[in-house]
Amino acid sequence: MTVAQFCNISEIPVNDVIVYLLKKGIAAPKNYVLSEKTVEDLASHFSVPFATVSTNELSQADLSIAASKKEGERRAPIVVIVGHIDHGKTTLLDYIRKARVAEKEKGGITQHLGAYQVLVDNDPIVFLDTPGHEAFSLIRVRGLKVADIAILVVAADDGVMPQTVESIKRIKAAGTPVIVALNKIDKATSAQVEATKRSLAQYDLLPEDWGGQVVVVPISAKLGTGVPHLLEVIHLQSQLMDLLADKNAPCKGFILESKMEKGRGDVATVICHQGILRVGDFFVCGKTQGKVTFLSNAQGQIEKEVLPSMPVLVGGFDELPGVGDLLETVSFERFKEHKNRVVEHVSSLASMHAASEGIAIIIRSDNGSSKEAIMGEIAKLSKKSFKPLHVVFAGIGMVTENDIELARDTQAIIYGFNIKVDKQAALDAKKDSIVIKLYDIIYKLLEDLEILAEQGKPIKKVSKKIGEAVVLKVFDIKGIGIVAGAQIKSGRFVKEAAKAIVYRGKYKVGEGVIKSLQRDKKTVREVQTGFECAFMLDGFSDWIVDDRVECYIEVPAE
Ligand code: GDP
């Protein structure tokens, strides 16, 4: 029977059985067929009744377990290296790459794919080797776990540090099996090694030699000590996992890196977990989609198809996909549907924005980093400018007909940096009077955006005190209202567009717009210092003698 069958019948947890077998030197995944002797040994160890029966006496339940065995072929494990900065992740990856990458890859021109394969006992292991990958590689991308195994590098002379703890949390959250590489043993003391193991235990990573289940491999990434053993352990661990890839299922993978390449358009490196990716396949990927135009392997050789777990450069994306996006091959209908949905989605969002007070813009630039830079600046600009700028779409490469259509629907202006305009797009733009502005200097583009965002901005005004008066008498005039009789002590009082603030002692008691101003019972526009006058405020009439009144007018800010 297999390990899974034994566990099912005996109700012993699979992990317990696998660990027990490992300690006996047997690397047995769930579907590993156990010898009769091993079953007997397991039965006696876990106190399960044991008897030998012939195959045709196998219970129906056992047969159904055998039948439900997952379809598919083994695929190479995808390994991510995580840990605190300076603990030796890069050094370890470099060492493995130099020492173990297949001979044919050495010397030949290899292209950077963000991952590479090494062979251990003739079985490939794939290492993700792009910095920053750990952020996404330990999470699940729509149900697909990016990395199968995590190597937690901890420098023994430094111990568990903040990013170690962060990595442990992420590993736990993702449920990824972990192997600890206790690095820098060439310079750590045995006391430091023990202390590091103790802290690991505190974070629930109890080392095997302390009775736990976490394999801790002491290594020196710099000298290579222990690295072959680490690779063996990874190999063993991967054997224990059911890493099966159904080659007949639609291809599912994720984006490791993406970039715009001269002459090849938007390309990305992809690793698939299942299915075969072929030239000509339609796919959807995050917000974009495409049709595979070429596949190129680590040696830069063109392939017609790639198997699961093989990093490959893929061409044919409609737009640059995001790192970590899920790529799925789909039917032509789904591809079309996705394409339309993306455009519709963008346009409905965009029209909403355009309908608001802001300015709709479309950005096109030559590569990902210039796009990011422009977007970053726009976000900053938008916060402080008079009118917010709404980027309804930002893409890499030429201005296309789609962009013109979108610009028409959203009344957007198109800004291009270091790019050209597609011929048909240029004609469409002319027909629809769409403005396309092209630049080869980023700050010029930003300057123009700033001017655009400041257009129609009202001149900022501030209040300026121009006079002060003291109330001498309060009149209640029938049919008119309460009037303050006052003397101007300094400056002047004016009627038009002026506001008055009333103080009683130290406290402000009211304010209002001056609605009438009289001197000698005649309406005047202005009363100067020293003169007596009468006025009424719109919004305040609760006068008492000795109230102090300050007169303000609005002037443009300096
Ligand atoms: P990362 O930030 O985790 O990628 O760390 P690096 O690989 O850049 O290593 C940081 C420093 O530690 C470098 O100066 C390495 O040379 C050094 N280092 C890495 N591994 C070892 C090791 O096993 N022994 C010693 N003595 N130094 C190491």
Boltz pocket constraint, residues with backbone or C-beta under 6 A from the ligand:
constraints:
  - pocket:
      binder: B
      contacts: [[A, 83], [A, 84], [A, 85], [A, 86], [A, 87], [A, 88], [A, 89], [A, 90], [A, 91], [A, 92], [A, 183], [A, 184], [A, 185], [A, 186], [A, 187], [A, 219], [A, 220], [A, 221], [A, 222], [A, 223]]
      max_distance: 6.0
